């Protein structure tokens, strides 16, 4: 069973000898590298690395094998069979050799494609480098603040950045202060007044200003005092405004890509662990429970096989929407990959509360899907682990929920069980609940 799970995992997985030679690989690794399994078994892991990264990867692996580090996770670049390159997140672990005649340890490597995130980050860095070479004032908005006259003057570009006609933008400093986003106002004021007091040579702050249509525009404001009175009091401040909305959007996008599943836009495994850690800490202080629910679609593979992966993707998106709509705002649902989802249920008072929530989720998922003229039905298996009874850390709770889900599958699926009840006497009488393929269906 574990062999099959590895073979069908969406993550590339390989077993390597200590020198890097592949001993076994799964389908995902073959797809990622473009090599057939037989060809990969004749290759060296380090041979697949781009020349710029091969030495660093080899040195890191050797340090892991030598016991100089406990774990190894790195981003590197692989060269595919067709000569193209792909950025990957590679996680290495050590495993004892199974064969009696084999000595030492083997390497287990898990590989995930992170090219999209790397490209977004590289695009962001390139944008920042271009901005760094732009001369001050070249194509930028300008402002001039006269404190004596309580008047702000500006150029046409400043008005354009904020979506105003030049004669429609206020010259009143109080109006400009009111335009700053509430979450940015305190930092902006501190930076400006620190400079006005003479504690800094200039000020620079990124903040959101409200545009004419009510939209928030990210700007980089840079300025300095250009005139002081006889007592050293600032009476005039001049500076520039630069629209950085696109750069901030790229930064937000890169951050989002790093923490979310690209197909369903649900949190990914990394964000799931972070949120589960926070939920555990909150529950520990409140002396309450947290439930981790591992959900697997029992009949997903036949849909992929019969209708194609495009249809399978639509089902996964619809599943994500149903899970998300069935939970509270304080709860979390994440996609780990394939047809596996994990939900975090917070503020759980009793086991009965958890049961009711899981029953409701499964019932929602069992409702047929209407997709492109087809009515598709699936059963669902779920496993539940509770903090603190089944574990006190994120990794243990996810593992226990996963184990409980597989126990449900071994018992025939289409139900759920708690990790604490290994006999799973409550496979919830929901099995069998096969629905008519031509029955009523939700829109998804």
LINBELQUI-V119656 format. One record per pair of residues at least 4 apart in sequence whose C-alpha atoms are under 7 Angstrom apart, sorted by the first residue. I is the first residue (numbers start at 1). J is the second residue. D is the distance in whole Angstrom. If there is no record, write none. Layout:
i=I j=J d=D
i=I j=J d=D
This chain:
i=1 j=5 d=6
i=2 j=6 d=6
i=3 j=7 d=6
i=4 j=8 d=6
i=5 j=9 d=6
i=6 j=26 d=7
i=7 j=26 d=5
i=7 j=27 d=6
i=8 j=27 d=7
i=9 j=28 d=7
i=10 j=28 d=6
i=10 j=337 d=6
i=10 j=338 d=6
i=11 j=28 d=6
i=11 j=110 d=7
i=11 j=111 d=6
i=11 j=112 d=6
i=12 j=26 d=6
i=12 j=28 d=4
i=12 j=29 d=4
i=12 j=110 d=6
i=12 j=111 d=5
i=12 j=112 d=6
i=13 j=25 d=6
i=13 j=26 d=6
i=13 j=29 d=6
i=13 j=109 d=6
i=13 j=110 d=5
i=13 j=111 d=6
i=14 j=22 d=7
i=14 j=24 d=6
i=14 j=25 d=4
i=14 j=26 d=7
i=14 j=108 d=6
i=14 j=109 d=5
i=14 j=110 d=7
i=15 j=22 d=6
i=15 j=23 d=5
i=15 j=24 d=5
i=15 j=25 d=6
i=15 j=106 d=7
i=15 j=107 d=6
i=15 j=108 d=5
i=15 j=109 d=7
i=16 j=20 d=5
i=16 j=21 d=5
i=16 j=22 d=4
i=16 j=23 d=5
i=16 j=106 d=6
i=16 j=107 d=5
i=16 j=108 d=6
i=17 j=21 d=5
i=17 j=22 d=6
i=17 j=23 d=7
i=17 j=106 d=5
i=17 j=107 d=6
i=18 j=105 d=7
i=18 j=106 d=6
i=18 j=107 d=6
i=20 j=44 d=5
i=20 j=45 d=5
i=20 j=46 d=6
i=21 j=43 d=6
i=21 j=44 d=4
i=21 j=45 d=6
i=22 j=40 d=7
i=22 j=41 d=5
i=22 j=42 d=7
i=22 j=43 d=6
i=22 j=44 d=6
i=22 j=45 d=7
i=23 j=41 d=6
i=24 j=41 d=6
i=25 j=29 d=6
i=25 j=37 d=6
i=26 j=30 d=7
i=27 j=31 d=6
i=28 j=32 d=6
i=29 j=33 d=6
i=30 j=34 d=6
i=30 j=35 d=5
i=30 j=36 d=6
i=30 j=37 d=6
i=33 j=80 d=5
i=33 j=81 d=6
i=34 j=80 d=6
i=34 j=81 d=5
i=35 j=39 d=6
i=35 j=40 d=6
i=35 j=81 d=6
i=36 j=40 d=6
i=37 j=41 d=6
i=38 j=42 d=7
i=39 j=43 d=7
i=43 j=47 d=7
i=44 j=48 d=7
i=46 j=54 d=6
i=46 j=58 d=7
i=48 j=78 d=5
i=48 j=79 d=5
i=49 j=53 d=6
i=49 j=54 d=5
i=49 j=77 d=6
i=49 j=78 d=4
i=49 j=79 d=6
i=50 j=54 d=6
i=50 j=77 d=6
i=50 j=78 d=5
i=50 j=79 d=6
i=53 j=57 d=6
i=53 j=76 d=6
i=53 j=77 d=7
i=54 j=58 d=6
i=55 j=59 d=6
i=56 j=60 d=6
i=57 j=61 d=6
i=58 j=62 d=6
i=59 j=63 d=6
i=60 j=64 d=6
i=61 j=65 d=6
i=62 j=66 d=6
i=63 j=67 d=6
i=63 j=68 d=5
i=63 j=69 d=6
i=64 j=68 d=6
i=64 j=69 d=5
i=64 j=70 d=7
i=64 j=71 d=7
i=64 j=72 d=7
i=71 j=92 d=7
i=71 j=93 d=7
i=72 j=91 d=6
i=72 j=92 d=5
i=73 j=90 d=6
i=73 j=91 d=4
i=73 j=92 d=6
i=74 j=89 d=6
i=74 j=90 d=5
i=74 j=91 d=7
i=75 j=87 d=7
i=75 j=88 d=6
i=75 j=89 d=5
i=75 j=90 d=6
i=76 j=87 d=6
i=76 j=88 d=6
i=76 j=89 d=7
i=77 j=85 d=6
i=77 j=86 d=6
i=77 j=87 d=4
i=77 j=88 d=6
i=78 j=85 d=6
i=78 j=86 d=5
i=78 j=87 d=6
i=79 j=83 d=6
i=79 j=84 d=6
i=79 j=85 d=5
i=79 j=86 d=7
i=80 j=84 d=5
i=80 j=85 d=6
i=86 j=113 d=7
i=86 j=115 d=6
i=87 j=113 d=6
i=87 j=114 d=6
i=87 j=115 d=5
i=88 j=111 d=6
i=88 j=112 d=5
i=88 j=113 d=5
i=88 j=114 d=5
i=88 j=115 d=7
i=89 j=111 d=6
i=89 j=112 d=5
i=89 j=113 d=7
i=89 j=114 d=6
i=90 j=109 d=7
i=90 j=110 d=6
i=90 j=111 d=5
i=90 j=112 d=7
i=91 j=109 d=6
i=91 j=110 d=5
i=91 j=111 d=7
i=92 j=107 d=7
i=92 j=108 d=6
i=92 j=109 d=5
i=92 j=110 d=7
i=93 j=107 d=6
i=93 j=108 d=5
i=93 j=109 d=7
i=94 j=105 d=6
i=94 j=106 d=6
i=94 j=107 d=5
i=94 j=108 d=6
i=95 j=105 d=6
i=95 j=106 d=5
i=95 j=107 d=6
i=95 j=108 d=7
i=96 j=104 d=7
i=96 j=105 d=5
i=96 j=106 d=6
i=97 j=102 d=6
i=97 j=103 d=7
i=97 j=104 d=6
i=97 j=105 d=5
i=97 j=106 d=6
i=114 j=118 d=6
i=115 j=119 d=6
i=116 j=120 d=6
i=117 j=121 d=6
i=117 j=254 d=6
i=117 j=257 d=6
i=117 j=258 d=6
i=118 j=122 d=6
i=119 j=123 d=6
i=120 j=124 d=6
i=120 j=250 d=7
i=120 j=254 d=6
i=121 j=125 d=6
i=121 j=254 d=6
i=122 j=126 d=6
i=123 j=127 d=6
i=124 j=128 d=6
i=124 j=247 d=7
i=124 j=250 d=6
i=124 j=251 d=7
i=125 j=129 d=6
i=126 j=130 d=6
i=127 j=131 d=6
i=128 j=132 d=6
i=129 j=133 d=7
i=130 j=134 d=7
i=134 j=138 d=7
i=137 j=240 d=7
i=140 j=157 d=6
i=140 j=240 d=6
i=140 j=241 d=6
i=140 j=242 d=5
i=141 j=155 d=6
i=141 j=157 d=5
i=141 j=158 d=4
i=141 j=240 d=5
i=141 j=241 d=5
i=141 j=242 d=6
i=142 j=154 d=5
i=142 j=155 d=6
i=142 j=158 d=6
i=142 j=239 d=6
i=142 j=240 d=4
i=142 j=241 d=6
i=143 j=152 d=7
i=143 j=153 d=6
i=143 j=154 d=4
i=143 j=155 d=7
i=143 j=238 d=6
i=143 j=239 d=6
i=143 j=240 d=6
i=144 j=152 d=6
i=144 j=153 d=5
i=144 j=154 d=6
i=144 j=237 d=6
i=144 j=238 d=4
i=144 j=239 d=7
i=145 j=151 d=6
i=145 j=152 d=4
i=145 j=153 d=7
i=145 j=236 d=6
i=145 j=237 d=5
i=145 j=238 d=6
i=146 j=150 d=6
i=146 j=151 d=5
i=146 j=152 d=6
i=146 j=235 d=6
i=146 j=236 d=5
i=146 j=237 d=7
i=147 j=151 d=7
i=147 j=235 d=5
i=147 j=236 d=6
i=148 j=235 d=6
i=150 j=172 d=7
i=150 j=173 d=6
i=151 j=171 d=5
i=151 j=172 d=5
i=151 j=173 d=6
i=152 j=171 d=5
i=152 j=172 d=6
i=152 j=173 d=6
i=153 j=171 d=6
i=154 j=158 d=6
i=156 j=160 d=6
i=156 j=166 d=6
i=157 j=161 d=6
i=158 j=162 d=7
i=158 j=241 d=7
i=159 j=163 d=6
i=159 j=164 d=5
i=159 j=165 d=6
i=159 j=166 d=5
i=159 j=169 d=7
i=160 j=164 d=6
i=160 j=165 d=7
i=161 j=243 d=6
i=162 j=211 d=5
i=162 j=212 d=6
i=162 j=217 d=7
i=163 j=211 d=6
i=163 j=212 d=6
i=164 j=168 d=6
i=164 j=169 d=6
i=164 j=212 d=6
i=165 j=169 d=7
i=170 j=175 d=7
i=172 j=176 d=7
i=173 j=177 d=6
i=174 j=178 d=6
i=175 j=179 d=6
i=179 j=209 d=5
i=179 j=210 d=5
i=180 j=184 d=7
i=180 j=185 d=6
i=180 j=208 d=6
i=180 j=209 d=5
i=180 j=210 d=7
i=181 j=185 d=6
i=181 j=208 d=5
i=181 j=209 d=6
i=184 j=188 d=6
i=184 j=207 d=6
i=184 j=208 d=7
i=185 j=189 d=6
i=186 j=190 d=6
i=187 j=191 d=6
i=188 j=192 d=6
i=188 j=205 d=6
i=189 j=193 d=6
i=190 j=194 d=6
i=191 j=195 d=7
i=191 j=203 d=6
i=192 j=196 d=6
i=192 j=203 d=6
i=193 j=197 d=6
i=194 j=198 d=7
i=194 j=199 d=5
i=194 j=200 d=6
i=195 j=199 d=5
i=195 j=200 d=5
i=195 j=201 d=6
i=195 j=202 d=6
i=195 j=203 d=6
i=196 j=225 d=7
i=196 j=234 d=6
i=202 j=223 d=6
i=202 j=224 d=5
i=203 j=222 d=6
i=203 j=223 d=6
i=203 j=224 d=6
i=204 j=221 d=6
i=204 j=222 d=4
i=204 j=223 d=7
i=205 j=220 d=6
i=205 j=221 d=5
i=205 j=222 d=7
i=206 j=218 d=7
i=206 j=219 d=6
i=206 j=220 d=4
i=206 j=221 d=6
i=207 j=218 d=6
i=207 j=219 d=6
i=207 j=220 d=7
i=208 j=216 d=6
i=208 j=217 d=5
i=208 j=218 d=4
i=208 j=219 d=6
i=209 j=216 d=6
i=209 j=217 d=5
i=209 j=218 d=7
i=210 j=214 d=6
i=210 j=215 d=6
i=210 j=216 d=5
i=210 j=217 d=6
i=211 j=215 d=5
i=211 j=216 d=6
i=211 j=217 d=6
i=217 j=245 d=6
i=218 j=243 d=6
i=218 j=244 d=5
i=218 j=245 d=5
i=219 j=241 d=6
i=219 j=242 d=5
i=219 j=243 d=5
i=219 j=244 d=5
i=219 j=245 d=7
i=220 j=241 d=6
i=220 j=242 d=5
i=220 j=243 d=7
i=220 j=244 d=6
i=221 j=240 d=6
i=221 j=241 d=5
i=221 j=242 d=7
i=222 j=239 d=5
i=222 j=240 d=5
i=222 j=241 d=7
i=223 j=237 d=7
i=223 j=238 d=5
i=223 j=239 d=4
i=223 j=240 d=6
i=224 j=237 d=6
i=224 j=238 d=6
i=224 j=239 d=6
i=225 j=234 d=6
i=225 j=236 d=6
i=225 j=237 d=4
i=225 j=238 d=6
i=226 j=236 d=6
i=226 j=237 d=5
i=226 j=238 d=6
i=227 j=234 d=6
i=227 j=235 d=6
i=227 j=236 d=5
i=228 j=232 d=5
i=228 j=233 d=5
i=228 j=234 d=4
i=228 j=235 d=5
i=228 j=236 d=7
i=229 j=233 d=5
i=229 j=234 d=7
i=229 j=235 d=7
i=244 j=248 d=6
i=245 j=249 d=6
i=246 j=250 d=6
i=247 j=251 d=6
i=248 j=252 d=6
i=249 j=253 d=6
i=250 j=254 d=6
i=251 j=255 d=6
i=252 j=256 d=6
i=253 j=257 d=6
i=254 j=258 d=6
i=255 j=259 d=7
i=256 j=260 d=6
i=257 j=262 d=7
i=259 j=267 d=6
i=259 j=268 d=6
i=259 j=270 d=6
i=259 j=271 d=5
i=260 j=265 d=5
i=260 j=266 d=5
i=260 j=267 d=4
i=260 j=268 d=5
i=261 j=265 d=5
i=261 j=266 d=5
i=261 j=267 d=6
i=261 j=268 d=5
i=261 j=335 d=7
i=264 j=317 d=5
i=264 j=320 d=6
i=266 j=333 d=7
i=266 j=334 d=5
i=266 j=335 d=6
i=267 j=271 d=6
i=267 j=272 d=6
i=267 j=333 d=7
i=267 j=334 d=5
i=267 j=335 d=7
i=268 j=272 d=6
i=268 j=334 d=6
i=268 j=335 d=6
i=268 j=336 d=6
i=269 j=273 d=6
i=269 j=334 d=7
i=269 j=336 d=6
i=270 j=274 d=7
i=271 j=275 d=6
i=272 j=276 d=6
i=272 j=334 d=6
i=273 j=277 d=6
i=273 j=394 d=6
i=274 j=278 d=6
i=275 j=279 d=6
i=276 j=280 d=6
i=276 j=344 d=7
i=276 j=394 d=6
i=277 j=281 d=6
i=277 j=394 d=6
i=278 j=282 d=6
i=279 j=283 d=6
i=279 j=346 d=7
i=280 j=284 d=6
i=280 j=290 d=7
i=281 j=285 d=6
i=282 j=286 d=6
i=283 j=287 d=6
i=283 j=288 d=5
i=283 j=289 d=6
i=283 j=290 d=7
i=284 j=288 d=7
i=288 j=347 d=6
i=288 j=348 d=7
i=288 j=349 d=7
i=289 j=346 d=7
i=289 j=347 d=6
i=289 j=348 d=5
i=289 j=349 d=7
i=289 j=386 d=7
i=289 j=387 d=5
i=289 j=388 d=7
i=290 j=345 d=6
i=290 j=346 d=5
i=290 j=347 d=7
i=290 j=348 d=6
i=290 j=386 d=6
i=290 j=387 d=5
i=291 j=344 d=6
i=291 j=345 d=5
i=291 j=346 d=7
i=291 j=384 d=7
i=291 j=385 d=6
i=291 j=386 d=5
i=291 j=387 d=6
i=292 j=342 d=7
i=292 j=343 d=6
i=292 j=344 d=5
i=292 j=345 d=6
i=292 j=384 d=6
i=292 j=385 d=5
i=292 j=386 d=6
i=292 j=397 d=7
i=292 j=398 d=7
i=292 j=401 d=6
i=293 j=342 d=5
i=293 j=343 d=5
i=293 j=344 d=6
i=293 j=382 d=6
i=293 j=383 d=6
i=293 j=384 d=5
i=293 j=385 d=7
i=293 j=401 d=6
i=294 j=341 d=6
i=294 j=342 d=5
i=294 j=343 d=7
i=294 j=382 d=5
i=294 j=383 d=5
i=294 j=384 d=6
i=294 j=401 d=5
i=294 j=402 d=6
i=294 j=405 d=6
i=295 j=340 d=6
i=295 j=341 d=5
i=295 j=342 d=6
i=295 j=381 d=6
i=295 j=382 d=4
i=295 j=383 d=7
i=296 j=339 d=6
i=296 j=340 d=5
i=296 j=341 d=6
i=296 j=380 d=6
i=296 j=381 d=5
i=296 j=382 d=6
i=297 j=339 d=6
i=297 j=378 d=7
i=297 j=379 d=6
i=297 j=380 d=5
i=297 j=381 d=6
i=298 j=378 d=6
i=298 j=379 d=5
i=298 j=380 d=5
i=298 j=381 d=6
i=298 j=413 d=7
i=299 j=378 d=5
i=299 j=379 d=6
i=300 j=304 d=7
i=300 j=378 d=7
i=301 j=305 d=6
i=302 j=306 d=6
i=303 j=307 d=6
i=303 j=312 d=6
i=304 j=308 d=5
i=304 j=309 d=5
i=304 j=311 d=7
i=304 j=312 d=5
i=307 j=311 d=6
i=308 j=312 d=6
i=309 j=313 d=6
i=310 j=314 d=6
i=311 j=315 d=6
i=312 j=316 d=6
i=313 j=317 d=6
i=314 j=318 d=6
i=315 j=319 d=6
i=316 j=320 d=6
i=316 j=339 d=7
i=317 j=321 d=6
i=318 j=322 d=6
i=318 j=444 d=5
i=319 j=323 d=6
i=319 j=365 d=7
i=320 j=324 d=6
i=321 j=325 d=6
i=322 j=326 d=6
i=322 j=364 d=7
i=322 j=365 d=7
i=323 j=327 d=7
i=323 j=333 d=7
i=323 j=361 d=7
i=324 j=333 d=6
i=326 j=361 d=6
i=327 j=331 d=6
i=330 j=346 d=7
i=331 j=344 d=6
i=331 j=345 d=5
i=331 j=346 d=6
i=332 j=343 d=5
i=332 j=344 d=5
i=332 j=345 d=7
i=333 j=341 d=7
i=333 j=342 d=6
i=333 j=343 d=4
i=333 j=344 d=6
i=334 j=341 d=6
i=334 j=342 d=5
i=334 j=343 d=6
i=335 j=340 d=6
i=335 j=341 d=4
i=335 j=342 d=6
i=336 j=340 d=6
i=336 j=341 d=6
i=348 j=353 d=7
i=348 j=354 d=7
i=349 j=353 d=7
i=350 j=354 d=7
i=351 j=355 d=6
i=352 j=356 d=6
i=353 j=357 d=6
i=354 j=358 d=6
i=355 j=359 d=6
i=356 j=360 d=6
i=357 j=361 d=6
i=358 j=362 d=6
i=359 j=363 d=6
i=360 j=364 d=6
i=361 j=365 d=6
i=362 j=366 d=6
i=362 j=380 d=6
i=363 j=367 d=7
i=366 j=377 d=7
i=366 j=378 d=6
i=366 j=379 d=6
i=366 j=380 d=7
i=367 j=377 d=7
i=367 j=441 d=6
i=367 j=442 d=7
i=368 j=375 d=6
i=368 j=376 d=5
i=368 j=377 d=4
i=368 j=440 d=7
i=368 j=441 d=5
i=368 j=442 d=6
i=369 j=375 d=6
i=369 j=376 d=5
i=369 j=377 d=6
i=369 j=441 d=5
i=369 j=442 d=6
i=369 j=443 d=6
i=369 j=444 d=6
i=370 j=374 d=6
i=370 j=375 d=5
i=370 j=376 d=6
i=370 j=441 d=6
i=370 j=442 d=6
i=370 j=443 d=6
i=370 j=444 d=7
i=371 j=375 d=6
i=375 j=437 d=6
i=375 j=438 d=6
i=375 j=441 d=7
i=376 j=437 d=6
i=377 j=435 d=7
i=377 j=437 d=6
i=379 j=414 d=5
i=380 j=413 d=7
i=380 j=414 d=5
i=380 j=415 d=6
i=381 j=405 d=6
i=381 j=408 d=6
i=381 j=409 d=6
i=381 j=413 d=5
i=381 j=414 d=5
i=381 j=415 d=5
i=381 j=416 d=6
i=382 j=405 d=5
i=382 j=415 d=6
i=382 j=416 d=4
i=382 j=417 d=7
i=383 j=401 d=5
i=383 j=402 d=6
i=383 j=404 d=4
i=383 j=405 d=4
i=383 j=416 d=5
i=383 j=417 d=5
i=383 j=418 d=6
i=383 j=419 d=7
i=384 j=401 d=5
i=384 j=404 d=6
i=384 j=417 d=6
i=384 j=418 d=5
i=384 j=419 d=6
i=385 j=390 d=6
i=385 j=397 d=6
i=385 j=400 d=6
i=385 j=401 d=5
i=385 j=418 d=6
i=385 j=419 d=5
i=386 j=390 d=5
i=387 j=391 d=6
i=387 j=392 d=6
i=388 j=392 d=5
i=390 j=397 d=7
i=390 j=420 d=7
i=391 j=396 d=6
i=391 j=397 d=5
i=393 j=397 d=6
i=394 j=398 d=6
i=395 j=399 d=6
i=396 j=400 d=6
i=397 j=401 d=6
i=398 j=402 d=6
i=399 j=403 d=6
i=400 j=404 d=6
i=400 j=419 d=6
i=401 j=405 d=6
i=401 j=419 d=6
i=402 j=406 d=6
i=403 j=407 d=6
i=404 j=408 d=6
i=404 j=417 d=6
i=404 j=418 d=6
i=404 j=419 d=5
i=405 j=409 d=6
i=405 j=416 d=7
i=405 j=417 d=7
i=406 j=410 d=6
i=407 j=411 d=6
i=408 j=412 d=7
i=408 j=413 d=5
i=408 j=415 d=7
i=408 j=416 d=6
i=408 j=417 d=6
i=409 j=413 d=4
i=414 j=430 d=7
i=414 j=431 d=5
i=414 j=432 d=7
i=415 j=427 d=5
i=415 j=428 d=6
i=415 j=430 d=6
i=415 j=431 d=6
i=416 j=427 d=5
i=416 j=428 d=7
i=417 j=424 d=5
i=417 j=426 d=6
i=417 j=427 d=6
i=418 j=424 d=7
